[in-house]
């Protein structure tokens, strides 16, 4: 587990719950993690262990509406910048590295675009691409549950609430051992194989903690993904790594390919044999990539 959990204030009066594996005066390079959708900021033990071994200080936080963080209704992806600044200021950090997985990917990218003086480098693991862009059929290749979920998001908040009212209880009723059954339409075989043991326990815990108080964070994430992100990719001036899996049924390969082609200067690892979850277990390579940019 991380060293401490702290609640930090935002300028607009909200609270952000932060999971910090460091303390004041910690000399390690700080890495801010943006969790998936749905989830919470408590870090994956695999990522935490790897970060410690590499001399990185891993920091997660619950996005608004998840876990212990106050909801921010009608937030857009770009709004993450003010929350990252609140976390950095609250922890006394001038510069950060960052990565985001799945629904955390757009948020990691937004911080890189909007906070170039604060973010040294960013990585996106199975990150979602913007909706409604040329050259991408956004839902093509998604599994059944995700097609239904984002179809509901496009239909509006009430339709999405109906979807989440059904699926949140299913997730909360699952166990680490049965979670893959709950998610069966969006898990290729490589992800079913990955979702076992300690990793299944982490994913289950992250979802359960994130959704314990309700599904508002999940709702706001989904609505934000299918509306304008309000960031200009052309303004990006820091290094970005895009990692995507060819077997992914949650965020299809085409999203990663689009990001690789359209994020200015991005380095891309396009992994044909990986899925959504399996590629996240290669976090060590991503941490090393970030660490090298920190030292550059």
N, C-alpha and C positions, 0 to 999 in steps of 0.2 A: 504494500500500500504506500501511497505518497506520504511524505513527511507530515503534511498538515493540510487541513481544509479550512479555508477562510472565506468569509463573506465580505465582498468589497462594494462600496457604493458607486453609483454612476452619477454624473452631473444632473441627470433628470430625475433623481430620487429613487431609482430602482436598486436592486441588489443582485450581484453576480456571485454565484458560488464557485470558488476556485479550488482546484486540487493541485497543490504545489509540492513538488519533491525537493524543495530548497528552502532557504531562509535568508534573512538579511545578511549581506556580506558574502553570499555564495559566489565563488569565482567561476563556476562552470557556465558554459554557453547555454542560455535559456532557450527552450523550444516550446512554443505554445501550440497545443494540439486542438483542432476543431473536430469534434466528434461527429459520427454519422447520424442519420435520420431513421428512426428515432433513437435517442441514446442519452447519455450523460457524460460529463467530463472526467469521470474516474478513469484513469489510464489503464490500458491493457497491461497486465503484468509482464508479458513478453516485451512490449515496448519499453516499459519502465526499467526492466532488468538490463536491456540492451543499452538504454540511454545512460544508465549508471556506469556500465562497463566502458563506455566511450567518453565519459566525462561530460555528459550533457545533463542539464537540469530540465526535466520534463514537467510541463505545467498544462493542466487541462482546465476547462471551465464549462459549466452548464450553460448552453445558449438560452436566451430568454424564453421562459415558459416551460423549461425542462428542469427537473430536479429541484434544487434550491434557489434557482434564479427567477426573478420577477418577470412576468410576461411583458412584452413590448408589442401590443397589437398593431397589425398592419405594417410590421417591419419589412424592409427590403434587404436584399443581400448586402448592399453598401452600408447599411446601418451597423454592421459588425465592426467597422473601423472605430466608432466611438466606444464600443465595449472593449475592444483590444487596448485602446488608449487608457481606459479606466483600469484594466487589469495591470498594464505595464506601470502606470503611475502608482497604483496601490501597492505594487511589489517593489517599486523603486528601480525599474529596469528601463534603461535608455534604448537598447536595441534588442531585437529578438530574431530567432529563426522560427519558422512555423510550418506545420503540415496539417492537412485535413483529408479525411477519408470520406468517400461517398458524399453525403449531404454536407460534410464539412469542407469538401473541396472548393466549392464556390466561395466560401467564407475565407479560406486561406488565400485564395487568389485575390479577393477584394482587398484584404489587408495589404497585400504586396503592391497593388495598384495605388491604393489611397494613402498608404503610410510608408513611402519610400525612405524616409529618414529614420524610420523605426524598424522596418523589416529588412533583414540582411539577405534572406533567401526564403523561398517557399516551395513546398512540394504538394502535389495533388495526387492522391491515391484513389483510383476509381471515381474521380470527381465528376459531378454533373456539369454538362455544358449549358449555356444559356438557351432558353426556349425561344422559338420563333425566328431562329436565325437561318440565313440562306445556307444551303448545302448540308442540312442535317434533318432527317426525319426523326424527330426527337424521341418518340415512343417505339419506333421500330426495333424489334429484338428484345423488348422487355418481356419478362414473365407475366403470367395472367394477373397476379395480385397488383403488380406495379402499373399495368395498363388500366386496371380498374381504379386504382388509387389516383393516378394523375388525370384520368378522365374525369373523376369526381372533382379534383382541384380545378380543372378547366371549366367545369359546370358551375363553380361558385362555392362559397363557404358552407352553405347549408348542406349541399350534396356531399361535400367532403366530411363534414361533421357526422353525417349518417354512416359513411364508410368507416371512420375512425371509431365511432361508437360500437361498431361490430368488432373491429380488429384489435383494439386496445385490450379488451378483456381476454381475448384469445392469447395474446402475448403474456399478460400477467398470470394467466392460468398455466402457462407452459413451464416446464422444467428445463434445465440444460440438456437433458437427455431427449426431450420431446420437441425442442425448439425447431429442429430441422423439419419435423413433420408440419409444424405450424407455417413454416416458410417454404414448403415444398415446391410451389409453382415458380419460385424465383431463385432456386438453388440448382445449379448444374452439378453433375457428379463430383467435380473437383472441389466445390464448396461444401457439399455434404460431407466429404472426407475431412475437410478442414474444421467443420463445426463439431468438434468432439473434445472431450477432456477439458483441460484448463481454459482453452480458448472458448469453448461453448459456455463455460461458467462465466467468463468475462462478458461475452455478448449478452447472455441472459441477464446478468446483473446490471449492465449498462442500460439495457432497454427498460428493465423493471424500475430502476431508480429514476430514470428520465421520465417515465410515464406514471409514477406513483401518485402524483397529485392531479393528473388529468392529461389530456392530449393537446393542450394549447400550443406547446412548443412544436409538436409534430404538425399540427394544423398550419401554424404560421410559416414553418419551413416550406411545406408543400406549396402554399400560396405564393411564397416568395420565389420559388424556383420557376413558376410558370408565368411570372410577371417580369417586368424589366428589372435587371440587377442594379441599374443606375451606376455602372462603372464603365470607364472607357479603356478597353484593353490597350489601345494605342499609347496610353500614358504610362504603361508599365516600364519600369527602369531597373528592376532588380531581377536576379536569376530565379527562374521557375523550372521545376521538374514536373513532368506529366507522366504518371504511371497508370497503365490501363491493361485490362485482361480480356483476351479474345473470347472467353467462355462466359463472361459476365451477363447475367439475366436481370440484374437490378439497374445498373448503369451500362448500357450496351457499349461495345467496343467503339462504335462510331462516335460516341461522345469524346473518348480519349483521342481518337484520330483527329476530330475537329479541333480540339484544344491544342493538340500538338502542332497543327498547321496554322492556327490563328493567334496563339499567345506569342507575342513578339519575343524572339530569342529563346523560346522554350527548348529544353532538352527533353526528349521523350524516350521512355522505356515502354514499348508496346509488346506485351507478352502474350503470344497466341494461346498458350496452354493454361493460363491462369484465369481464375474466376474473380468474383467480387471480394470474397473473404480470403481466399487463398493467397492473393497477391499481398494482402495486408500483413501476412505473416513473414514477409520479407522486409520488414521495417528496418532491419539493421543496415541494409544497403542505402536506404533513404536517409537514415541518421548520418551515415558516413558522408553521403553527398552534401548534406546540410553543413556538417562540421567542416568540410573542406572549403565551403563558401564563407563560413565564419572566419576562417583563418586567412582567407585571400586578401 
